[in-house]
Amino acid sequence: MSRSEAIIDRLHALHPTLIDLSLERLQRLLAALDHPERKLPPVIHVAGTNGKGSTCAFLRAIAEAAGQRVHVYSSPHLVRFHERIRLAGMLVSEEALTAALEEVEAVNAGAPITVFEVTTAVALLLFSRVPADLLVLEVGLGGRYDATNVVERPVACAIASISMDHMDFLGDSLAAIAAEKAGILKRGVPAATGQQAPEALMVLEDEAARLGVTLAVRNQDWTASWTETGLRYADPGGIMELPRPALPGPHQLDNAGIAIAALRGWNPPWLSEAAIAAGLTTATWPARLQRLHGALATLLPAGWELWLDGGHNAGAGQALAEHLPLWADRPRHLVVGMKRGKASADFLAPLVPLADSLWAVAEPGQHLAMPVEEIVAASGGVARPGPEVADALRAIAAGSGPPGRVLICGSLYLAGEVLKADGTTIA
């Protein structure tokens, strides 16, 4: 165990629950640290149920294509904790992370606080000390009471697709969840959002109007559509013919458009059509329709493809269901593992009719893995027990039929275990 991991383990004892949405504990700690949240480069704050990570990836790639140094804060990590903090383009080093954790732990002096709040304080401290031109700040959960919402004046906000997830913390309706996401909006700060259900959009628009926020809404203030060569983006500032994004899936049209709309709402001097085009083609985001080529992929016969996606809620299931018809030229096999407490039936419902075979798995190291039998039940008895990913892949390979595609999905925690088993690194 590394020194940083040992400190994080020790910090878990300071608060009895993993999630306790509040800003007061972190605000107290940041004040004791001399307010690093007030010494940051320009911040774009990103919320949403699905797509916020991909939106962050596009924001980072576009800015870096323009020669900007970009910090990124994201969660959860997949393989190593260090993935959560990117300093001016590079993942935080073990030395820098450990030193910041020790400093924050000492200043906190054993007061009750969640690990996410501590790590947010660590990230903000590091971001305040390393020069950069932009900080892309991803909300952890919700928005209004998320630890990242201590940043008082971002240059822009972005809200990706809102769907039903974390209902025990955010509410049991789209309107209630949207109200929590809308909590990141700040008076007078431009914001962008994509395609939303009417009840969610109404909440976002009402909050934007209350705060005097210019909210750029897809199909009202900006549009994005596929073309033969890529995508066409249009807003009152003009029309851009752009290349196809590097991140696959029809849903990435929305995420790319949100990133562009948020940047154009801010309109920094370095933003150009060339930078946007270059950023779309270079954006990367692990475990979002990512093709694997490592150890797990070798369990499949030659000519087969192995893919990974961390989608885990109803909205993600629908997004994957919209992508799977593009794979209709081959048999489609789904390997699904989920986290306990997730609405597995809602995730699986649009996917089951599109799968040539469906397998339920739970990896030994997977955090809060849902039992295989629960996934089988949620599939209506269609899924077969893996019971682990490698077992499912071997069983699929042993079956007869032409070369197919295998998609492993259902949980970011499963995705992390899969990346480890495959030997795939994140840089």
C-alpha positions as CSV (number, residue, x, y, z in Angstrom):
1,M,0.0,0.0,0.0
2,S,1.3,3.4,-1.0
3,R,1.6,6.3,1.5
4,S,-1.3,8.1,-0.1
5,E,-3.5,5.0,0.1
6,A,-2.7,4.6,3.8
7,I,-3.7,8.2,4.5
8,I,-7.0,7.8,2.6
9,D,-7.7,4.7,4.5
10,R,-7.1,6.5,7.8
11,L,-9.4,9.4,6.7
12,H,-12.3,7.0,6.3
13,A,-12.6,6.8,10.0
14,L,-13.3,10.5,10.4
15,H,-16.9,10.2,9.1
16,P,-19.2,7.3,9.6
17,T,-20.9,7.6,6.2
18,L,-19.4,7.6,2.7
19,I,-21.8,10.2,1.4
20,D,-23.1,13.1,3.5
21,L,-23.9,16.1,1.2
22,S,-22.9,19.3,2.9
23,L,-20.7,22.3,2.3
24,E,-20.1,23.4,5.9
25,R,-17.3,20.9,6.8
26,L,-15.3,21.6,3.7
27,Q,-15.8,25.4,3.9
28,R,-14.4,25.2,7.5
29,L,-11.4,23.2,6.2
30,L,-10.7,25.5,3.2
31,A,-10.8,28.6,5.5
32,A,-8.1,26.9,7.6
33,L,-6.1,26.3,4.5
34,D,-6.3,30.0,3.5
35,H,-9.0,29.5,0.9
36,P,-7.3,27.8,-2.0
37,E,-10.7,27.7,-3.8
38,R,-10.3,31.5,-4.3
39,K,-6.9,31.1,-6.0
40,L,-7.7,29.0,-8.9
41,P,-7.4,29.5,-12.7
42,P,-10.7,30.0,-14.6
43,V,-13.1,27.2,-13.7
44,I,-15.7,25.4,-15.8
45,H,-18.0,23.5,-13.4
46,V,-19.7,20.4,-14.9
47,A,-22.7,18.5,-13.5
48,G,-25.1,15.9,-14.9
49,T,-26.2,12.3,-14.4
50,N,-24.7,10.8,-17.6
51,G,-22.1,12.4,-19.8
52,K,-20.5,14.8,-17.5
53,G,-17.2,13.0,-17.6
54,S,-17.2,12.9,-21.4
55,T,-18.1,16.6,-21.4
56,C,-15.1,17.2,-19.2
57,A,-12.9,15.2,-21.6
58,F,-14.0,17.3,-24.5
59,L,-13.4,20.6,-22.6
60,R,-9.9,19.5,-21.6
61,A,-9.0,18.3,-25.1
62,I,-10.2,21.5,-26.8
63,A,-8.3,23.7,-24.4
64,E,-5.2,21.6,-24.7
65,A,-5.5,21.7,-28.5
66,A,-5.4,25.5,-28.1
67,G,-2.1,25.2,-26.2
68,Q,-3.7,25.8,-22.7
69,R,-2.6,24.1,-19.5
70,V,-5.6,22.3,-18.0
71,H,-6.3,21.0,-14.5
72,V,-9.1,18.4,-14.2
73,Y,-10.9,17.0,-11.1
74,S,-13.0,13.9,-11.7
75,S,-14.4,10.9,-9.8
76,P,-14.5,8.1,-9.2
77,H,-11.2,6.7,-10.2
78,L,-11.0,3.4,-12.1
79,V,-7.6,2.0,-11.3
80,R,-5.6,4.4,-9.2
81,F,-6.8,7.3,-7.0
82,H,-4.4,9.6,-8.8
83,E,-6.7,9.6,-11.8
84,R,-9.0,12.1,-9.9
85,I,-6.5,14.9,-10.0
86,R,-4.8,16.1,-13.2
87,L,-2.4,18.9,-12.8
88,A,-1.6,21.0,-16.0
89,G,-2.2,17.9,-18.1
90,M,-0.5,15.3,-16.0
91,L,-1.9,12.9,-13.3
92,V,-0.8,14.0,-9.9
93,S,2.4,12.3,-8.7
94,E,2.5,10.1,-5.6
95,E,4.9,12.5,-4.0
96,A,2.7,15.6,-4.6
97,L,-0.5,13.7,-3.6
98,T,1.0,12.4,-0.4
99,A,2.4,15.8,0.7
100,A,-1.0,17.5,0.1
101,L,-2.9,14.7,1.9
102,E,-0.6,15.0,4.9
103,E,-1.0,18.8,4.9
104,V,-4.8,18.7,4.7
105,E,-5.0,15.9,7.3
106,A,-2.9,17.9,9.7
107,V,-5.0,21.1,9.3
108,N,-8.2,19.2,9.6
109,A,-7.0,17.9,13.0
110,G,-9.3,14.9,13.2
111,A,-12.5,16.9,12.7
112,P,-15.5,15.0,11.2
113,I,-15.3,15.1,7.4
114,T,-15.9,12.8,4.4
115,V,-13.1,11.4,2.3
116,F,-14.5,13.1,-0.8
117,E,-14.5,16.4,1.0
118,V,-10.8,15.9,2.0
119,T,-9.8,14.9,-1.4
120,T,-11.6,17.9,-2.9
121,A,-9.7,20.1,-0.5
122,V,-6.5,18.4,-1.6
123,A,-7.3,18.9,-5.2
124,L,-8.2,22.6,-4.7
125,L,-4.9,23.1,-2.8
126,L,-2.9,21.6,-5.6
127,F,-4.8,23.4,-8.3
128,S,-4.1,26.7,-6.5
129,R,-0.4,26.1,-6.4
130,V,0.3,24.7,-9.9
131,P,-0.1,27.3,-12.7
132,A,-2.7,26.5,-15.3
133,D,-5.1,28.3,-17.7
134,L,-8.3,26.3,-17.0
135,L,-9.7,24.0,-14.3
136,V,-12.4,21.6,-15.5
137,L,-14.2,20.7,-12.3
138,E,-16.6,17.7,-12.3
139,V,-19.3,17.4,-9.7
140,G,-19.1,14.3,-7.6
141,L,-22.8,13.8,-6.8
142,G,-25.7,16.2,-7.4
143,G,-24.5,19.8,-7.4
144,R,-26.1,22.1,-4.9
145,Y,-24.4,20.4,-1.8
146,D,-21.6,18.7,-3.6
147,A,-18.1,19.5,-2.3
148,T,-17.1,21.0,-5.6
149,N,-19.7,23.7,-5.2
150,V,-17.5,25.7,-2.9
151,V,-16.1,27.5,-6.0
152,E,-18.0,30.7,-6.0
153,R,-17.5,32.2,-9.4
154,P,-16.7,29.8,-12.3
155,V,-16.4,31.3,-15.8
156,A,-19.0,28.8,-17.2
157,C,-21.2,25.9,-16.1
158,A,-22.3,22.9,-18.0
159,I,-25.1,20.4,-17.2
160,A,-25.1,17.1,-19.1
161,S,-28.0,14.6,-19.4
162,I,-30.1,14.3,-16.2
163,S,-31.8,10.9,-15.4
164,M,-32.8,8.9,-12.4
165,D,-29.9,7.9,-10.2
166,H,-28.9,8.4,-6.6
167,M,-32.5,8.9,-5.7
168,D,-31.9,8.3,-2.0
169,F,-29.7,11.5,-2.0
170,L,-31.1,13.7,-4.7
171,G,-34.9,12.9,-4.8
172,D,-37.3,10.5,-6.5
173,S,-38.3,12.6,-9.6
174,L,-36.4,14.1,-12.5
175,A,-37.5,17.6,-11.4
176,A,-36.0,17.1,-7.9
177,I,-32.8,15.7,-9.3
178,A,-32.6,18.6,-11.8
179,A,-33.0,21.1,-9.0
180,E,-29.9,19.6,-7.3
181,K,-27.9,19.7,-10.5
182,A,-29.1,23.3,-11.1
183,G,-27.5,24.2,-7.8
184,I,-24.1,24.8,-9.6
185,L,-25.5,27.7,-11.6
186,K,-24.2,31.1,-10.4
187,R,-25.6,34.5,-10.9
188,G,-24.5,36.0,-14.2
189,V,-22.3,33.0,-15.1
190,P,-23.1,31.6,-18.6
191,A,-24.2,27.9,-18.7
192,A,-24.9,25.3,-21.3
193,T,-27.0,22.1,-21.3
194,G,-27.9,19.4,-23.8
195,Q,-31.0,17.4,-24.6
196,Q,-33.1,17.1,-21.4
197,A,-36.5,15.7,-20.5
198,P,-39.1,18.5,-20.4
199,E,-39.5,18.3,-16.6
200,A,-35.8,18.6,-16.0
201,L,-35.3,21.4,-18.5
202,M,-38.1,23.4,-17.0
203,V,-36.3,23.3,-13.6
204,L,-33.0,24.3,-15.2
205,E,-34.6,27.2,-17.1
206,D,-36.5,28.5,-14.1
207,E,-33.3,28.5,-11.9
208,A,-31.3,30.2,-14.7
209,A,-34.0,32.9,-15.1
210,R,-34.0,33.5,-11.3
211,L,-30.2,34.0,-11.3
212,G,-29.9,35.9,-14.5
213,V,-28.0,33.1,-16.1
214,T,-27.7,32.9,-19.9
215,L,-28.5,29.2,-20.4
216,A,-27.6,27.8,-23.8
217,V,-30.0,24.9,-24.5
218,R,-29.7,22.4,-27.3
219,N,-32.2,22.9,-30.1
220,Q,-33.1,26.3,-28.7
221,D,-29.8,28.2,-28.6
222,W,-27.5,25.7,-30.2
223,T,-27.8,22.6,-32.4
224,A,-25.6,19.7,-33.2
225,S,-26.2,17.0,-35.9
226,W,-24.3,14.3,-37.6
227,T,-23.0,14.7,-41.1
228,E,-21.4,12.4,-43.5
229,T,-17.9,13.6,-42.5
230,G,-18.5,14.4,-38.8
231,L,-20.8,16.9,-37.1
232,R,-22.3,20.3,-37.6
233,Y,-22.5,22.7,-34.7
234,A,-24.5,25.9,-34.9
235,D,-25.4,28.8,-32.6
236,P,-25.9,32.5,-33.0
237,G,-22.2,32.9,-33.4
238,G,-22.1,30.8,-36.6
239,I,-22.0,27.3,-38.0
240,M,-19.0,24.9,-37.7
241,E,-18.4,21.8,-39.8
242,L,-16.4,19.6,-37.4
243,P,-14.9,16.1,-37.5
244,R,-16.5,13.1,-35.8
245,P,-15.6,13.0,-32.1
246,A,-13.0,10.4,-30.9
247,L,-15.4,9.2,-28.2
248,P,-17.8,6.7,-29.8
249,G,-21.5,6.6,-29.4
250,P,-24.5,8.7,-30.6
251,H,-24.8,10.3,-27.2
252,Q,-21.4,11.9,-27.6
253,L,-23.0,14.4,-30.0
254,D,-24.8,15.9,-27.0
255,N,-21.7,15.9,-24.8
256,A,-19.4,17.4,-27.4
257,G,-22.1,20.1,-28.1
258,I,-22.4,21.0,-24.4
259,A,-18.6,21.4,-24.2
260,I,-18.6,23.7,-27.2
261,A,-21.6,25.7,-26.1
262,A,-20.0,26.2,-22.6
263,L,-16.7,27.4,-24.1
264,R,-18.4,29.7,-26.5
265,G,-20.5,31.1,-23.7
266,W,-17.3,32.0,-21.8
267,N,-15.5,32.9,-25.1
268,P,-11.8,33.0,-24.0
269,P,-9.4,34.6,-26.5
270,W,-7.7,31.3,-27.3
271,L,-10.9,29.5,-28.5
272,S,-11.0,28.8,-32.2
273,E,-12.7,26.5,-34.6
274,A,-9.4,24.8,-35.2
275,A,-8.9,24.1,-31.5
276,I,-12.5,22.7,-31.3
277,A,-12.0,20.4,-34.2
278,A,-8.6,19.2,-32.9
279,G,-10.0,18.6,-29.4
280,L,-13.0,16.6,-30.7
281,T,-10.6,14.1,-32.4
282,T,-8.2,13.8,-29.5
283,A,-10.5,13.5,-26.5
284,T,-10.1,10.4,-24.4
285,W,-12.1,9.1,-21.5
286,P,-11.5,5.6,-20.1
287,A,-14.4,3.1,-19.8
288,R,-16.7,5.0,-22.0
289,L,-17.2,2.7,-25.0
290,Q,-13.5,1.9,-24.8
291,R,-12.1,-1.0,-26.9
292,L,-9.8,-3.3,-24.9
293,H,-6.8,-5.1,-26.4
294,G,-5.1,-6.6,-23.4
295,A,-5.2,-9.8,-21.4
296,L,-9.0,-10.1,-21.3
297,A,-9.3,-9.5,-25.0
298,T,-7.0,-12.5,-25.7
299,L,-9.7,-14.8,-24.1
300,L,-11.8,-14.2,-27.2
301,P,-11.1,-15.7,-30.7
302,A,-9.3,-13.8,-33.4
303,G,-11.5,-11.3,-35.1
304,W,-13.6,-10.6,-32.0
305,E,-13.8,-7.2,-30.3
306,L,-14.0,-6.5,-26.6
307,W,-15.5,-3.2,-25.4
308,L,-16.0,-1.6,-21.9
309,D,-18.4,1.0,-20.7
310,G,-19.1,2.2,-17.1
311,G,-22.7,3.2,-17.7
312,H,-24.9,2.0,-14.8
313,N,-28.3,3.7,-14.7
314,A,-31.4,4.0,-16.8
315,G,-30.1,6.9,-18.9
316,A,-26.9,5.1,-19.6
317,G,-28.8,1.9,-20.5
318,Q,-30.8,3.9,-23.0
319,A,-27.6,5.5,-24.5
320,L,-26.0,2.1,-25.0
321,A,-29.2,0.8,-26.5
322,E,-29.0,3.6,-29.1
323,H,-25.5,2.6,-29.9
324,L,-25.9,-1.2,-30.2
325,P,-27.9,-1.0,-33.5
326,L,-24.7,0.4,-35.0
327,W,-23.1,-3.0,-34.2
328,A,-25.8,-5.0,-35.9
329,D,-23.3,-6.4,-38.4
330,R,-22.1,-8.9,-35.7
331,P,-23.5,-10.8,-32.8
332,R,-23.7,-8.7,-29.7
333,H,-22.8,-10.2,-26.3
334,L,-23.3,-8.2,-23.1
335,V,-21.5,-8.9,-19.8
336,V,-23.1,-7.0,-17.0
337,G,-22.0,-6.3,-13.4
338,M,-23.6,-3.7,-11.2
339,K,-23.3,-2.0,-7.9
340,R,-25.7,-2.9,-5.1
341,G,-28.6,-0.5,-4.8
342,K,-28.7,0.4,-8.5
343,A,-31.9,0.1,-10.5
344,S,-30.6,-2.9,-12.5
345,A,-33.9,-3.7,-14.2
346,D,-34.2,-0.1,-15.5
347,F,-30.6,-0.3,-16.9
348,L,-31.1,-3.7,-18.5
349,A,-34.6,-3.1,-20.0
350,P,-33.6,-1.4,-23.2
351,L,-30.5,-3.7,-23.6
352,V,-31.9,-7.2,-23.2
353,P,-33.8,-7.2,-26.6
354,L,-30.6,-6.2,-28.4
355,A,-28.2,-8.8,-26.9
356,D,-27.5,-12.1,-28.6
357,S,-26.4,-13.3,-25.2
358,L,-26.4,-11.7,-21.7
359,W,-24.1,-12.7,-18.8
360,A,-24.3,-11.6,-15.2
361,V,-21.0,-11.1,-13.3
362,A,-19.4,-9.9,-10.1
363,E,-15.7,-9.5,-9.7
364,P,-14.0,-10.4,-6.4
365,G,-12.5,-7.0,-6.0
366,Q,-15.6,-5.0,-7.2
367,H,-16.8,-2.5,-4.6
368,L,-20.3,-3.3,-3.4
369,A,-20.9,-5.7,-6.2
370,M,-24.5,-6.7,-6.8
371,P,-24.9,-10.5,-6.5
372,V,-25.1,-12.3,-9.8
373,E,-28.5,-13.8,-9.0
374,E,-30.0,-10.4,-8.6
375,I,-28.8,-9.3,-12.0
376,V,-30.2,-12.5,-13.5
377,A,-33.5,-11.8,-11.8
378,A,-33.5,-8.1,-13.1
379,S,-33.0,-9.4,-16.6
380,G,-36.1,-11.5,-16.4
381,G,-34.1,-14.6,-16.2
382,V,-32.4,-14.0,-19.5
383,A,-28.9,-13.5,-18.2
384,R,-26.7,-16.4,-17.5
385,P,-24.2,-16.4,-14.6
386,G,-20.6,-15.7,-15.5
387,P,-20.0,-15.7,-12.6
388,E,-16.9,-13.6,-13.2
389,V,-15.9,-11.7,-16.3
390,A,-13.2,-14.1,-17.5
391,D,-15.6,-17.0,-17.1
392,A,-18.2,-15.2,-19.2
393,L,-15.7,-14.4,-21.9
394,R,-14.5,-18.0,-22.1
395,A,-18.1,-19.3,-22.3
396,I,-18.9,-16.8,-25.1
397,A,-15.7,-17.9,-26.9
398,A,-16.7,-21.5,-26.6
399,G,-20.0,-20.9,-28.3
400,S,-20.5,-21.4,-32.0
401,G,-21.1,-18.5,-34.4
402,P,-19.3,-15.8,-36.3
403,P,-17.0,-13.2,-34.7
404,G,-18.9,-10.9,-32.5
405,R,-18.6,-8.0,-30.2
406,V,-18.6,-8.2,-26.4
407,L,-19.6,-5.2,-24.3
408,I,-18.8,-5.3,-20.5
409,C,-20.9,-2.7,-18.7
410,G,-23.0,-1.8,-15.7
411,S,-20.6,-0.2,-13.2
412,L,-17.6,2.1,-13.0
413,Y,-16.3,-0.1,-10.2
414,L,-16.6,-3.2,-12.4
415,A,-14.9,-1.1,-15.2
416,G,-11.9,-0.5,-12.9
417,E,-11.5,-4.2,-12.1
418,V,-11.7,-5.0,-15.8
419,L,-9.1,-2.5,-16.7
420,K,-6.8,-4.0,-14.1
421,A,-7.4,-7.5,-15.3
422,D,-6.9,-6.4,-18.9
423,G,-3.6,-4.7,-18.0
424,T,-4.8,-1.3,-19.4
425,T,-3.1,1.7,-17.9
426,I,-4.5,5.2,-17.6
427,A,-2.1,8.1,-18.2
